[in-house]
Each structure stands twice: as structure tokens, then as C-alpha cells.
Amino acid sequence: MDDLIPPPLRVGSFLLRSRLVVGTGKYKDVEQMRLALAASRADAITVAVRRERLYDKQGRSLLEALPLDELTILPNTAGCFTAADAVRVARLGRELLEQLGNAGQRWVKLEVLGDKATLLPDPVGTIEACAELVKDGFEVLCYSSDDPIAAVRLRDAGATSVMPAGSPIGSGRGIANREAIMILIDLLKNPAHGGRADYPVIVDAGVGTPSDVTLAMELGADGVLLNTGIAHAADPVHMAHAMRLALEAGYFGYKSGRIARKLLGTASSPWSGTFTHIPGE
């Protein structure tokens, strides 16, 4: 039934059938990556543009193992620590995907990291790079911290989507500050606060378990992007399947409207009522 499947997600000019976006790095080999991506049923996948990350230990290109006619590549600027470097790598990614004829040439996942210890974003550099890439015609999906004001600044700089970190990249800590994510989503999506209801917010980084994905969606996120939580699992293929189901559960849980939290209990059955005698008893 179509009403039991989350609807597609509009991100700029892209319409994603799956709200789960997955990465292509850190897998044991290309075949394991291919099977895990298929299990996730994602139709948009991230690929780090830097040349050394496009090839495995045997020198095989990751892109050769992917069904590029079925997937949209989301090139990312992973490993960039300055705005200038991120802009350069984004343009290289566009050139690569133009040669392949993949629609992903129109967008980029922007990462401008602040340091190698936390891998958290440099907010100033990210805004600077975002503004430059928007002027250059990119649809920019910005990796951000969970700071609500930084997220608003990125949206105002022209970001197609803001992608707040649940926790540091690869940490597996899940959603470290759920209240910050909730405030961020509210500021970006609530018209009463200057937001736009259809503005896409995709939680990115730190997701370790399916329950992390479910929580992100229950907080009101439109989607989740992850890589390490699948690629470094003991069984990446089954974990990818679990992450997909978790996203669907979180989406419908949020949309269905949870019951109110109460300090004390409330009986689910009435304390009093008319007893009905059943004949023969």
C-alpha cells in the first residue's frame, strides 16, 4: 500500500524516492558496498570527490560498481578544511559527473571541517563556501553542527538543505542533543519563526544504530544520511536493511502524533462499568 511507504522527499530540483541517503566509503570491498547499498534501497548516495577516495586497494573505481542509471550521486567535499578547498573540490565533482552524465552534477554535499579531532564543521568557512557555490549554480546541502542559529545562517546563504550532525562524524553516538535538533528544525521549518514547512532538514553524522535513525525522524527530520553505521557494522548488508526499516518507523511515528507524556499513569481500560453476564457461565 502506497500510504504505508514514506512519500518521496523534495530536495531542490531532486525528488528522492528514499529518505535514507547512504555513503560509499569504509566498506571491506566494492562487492560488500554494492550489496549494502541495494539493501538500503537508497536512490541517492554520497561519494567523496577526492581522487584517492574513489578507488579501492586494487585500483578499481567505486563508480564502476554502481548502477549509475538507477542512482543519483551526491558528491561531497569530505576532507576539506577551508572554504577555498571545498569550492575547488565541488567543482571537480561537477566535472566528473558531467562526464558520466549523472544528474548529481547539479548538487553537492558541502563539508568544511574545523579540525581533525572532532570533524565538526567550521561555521564561518561553511557559510562562505555555501554562498560561493550557490552563486556558481550549485544546489548546496550543508553539513552543519546542531547549532540552530548556524543552520538559519546557512539557509539564508542559499543552502538547499541543512544537514545537522547528530554527533561527530563516525562517532556512533547517535543524537547527542535532541533539544538542539528540535529547535533547529523548528526555526527552519516553522512559518511562525520565519521558516518554510517544506524546507528539507536531513540529519547527518554520528548515527550508529537503527534506533538513532528512528529518533532523528521522530524529532521531525525529513531524512537521514549515514555511512559508518552501516559500513563498519559486523554485517553491513543486514544493518543497511535495518536502517531503512528504522527510518520508515520513525517517519510514521512522527506523522502519527505521539501521546502526551505524563508524570503518572493512566489506565487503558475503565475502572468501572456494567458487567455483562455471558450465558452458560
Summary of the structure (lengths in Angstrom):
residues: 281
radius of gyration: 21.0
end to end distance: 43.3
largest distance: 84.6
contacts: 901
relative contact order: 0.13
helix: 41%
strand: 17%
